[in-house]
């Protein structure tokens, strides 16, 4: 019998059938981390095929050695020529030539010589005035072929996933430059740096990248910015001078989460509030906004990656916080817990801001959990929370959900989806934008995709309808956009741009 006839092919066919079945299963039933699982499945198939080749195939020894040399040579050549450029939100790496460099010019591309003051609306904190990613005062033109976004300027920026906060003609964000974590203020109309504050700290993680994660908050003439290692700064808005600074990690016996502190400060009255994640009533903490003096602390849960939100439920103002293991509401006066409910026994990377409608609060996360709607009740002055429904039909990861007319829109494991707020029923799921970010502007969803392009989609509960697309940064973007009137600020970990969007009416 010849060597060719003695080759044992059936294990290879079995491996290929297994691979086909696994890929089909992932495509039909797996939504979270689909890209990573698909990549892992192909690596597994390759390893099984390699084991067949070397130990089960019965191919001649010289043939097997030839294949082994070819495979090892290909792997060595690949990693000699290419390096990992980025890791996307599904943990899938992208590669680039080892000698290639990504550089952006900081040369200003100018539109207007001076922005129209009447068109600028403050976007002073994370997700805008209401911290809900909703802009109500403008109506965007829907046809970007007739009315394309107009580039006003572009420039290089430092690493990090911070967004812009805007007041008047000043735009503030956070960046990493080598070993310096910086808060930088840009002129909105030129893109030029007005001032920069620096701290000699640096945060880096293999999957999350380098630099600060949170967005500054502008309150009056002050800027409050929390760095990835826990440094909370209060700076003068007009010149960046430091008023005070505290380390919320060391000061509250807390720890830095795996992907860095990413809580954007919330200012209420005389206090600035952040999630420290400390024990012994130091989970959520408040500092005097003028002096930096510690005011109160409450809760014992570890921090995750979300930011405090303010809401009024049953006539009582409360601070909502999405922690690692729980969801909770705090008294703004003293930080005490008003109500609390378990989110996950194993803990979760929770990022999305809650949506509050009446006495119901919707929280959502990815990592196999999904969304939960809580009914909040009060009796004899005591609040309690119970789950109205829970569903895996909406699993926001890096992005936030938005609410309009009884429906919730968000990126459900990288695909845009719409669910009924009252029931959790999925209305539709379509349009793959990756782990990008979105803003609700009137009846339109302004989506900045993970791969760096803008899309306009109708906020329509009956069907998915994309209206326009426009290329912007052209590569991985996890930073939330900021829309100050009709001036749109976008950035990622390399580049920032400012566009003027055409509007039907500005007031």
LINMO-V94468 format. One line per field, one symbol per residue. ss: DSSP state (@ for helix, = for strand, . for the rest). A space follows every 50 residues. Layout:
BEGIN
ss: ???
END
This chain:
BEGIN
ss: ..@@@@...@@@@@@@@@@@@@@@@@@@@....@@@@@@@@@@@@@@@@@ @@@@@@....@@@@@@@@@@@@@@@@@@@@@======.....=====... ................@@@...=..........==...==.........= ======..=.....===..========..========.....=======. ...==...==......===..=====....======.....======..@ @@.............===..========...=======.....=====.. ........=====..=======...=====......======........ ....===..======....==========..==========......... .===..======..======.....=======....=====..=====.. ..======.......======..........===..=====...====== ..===..
END
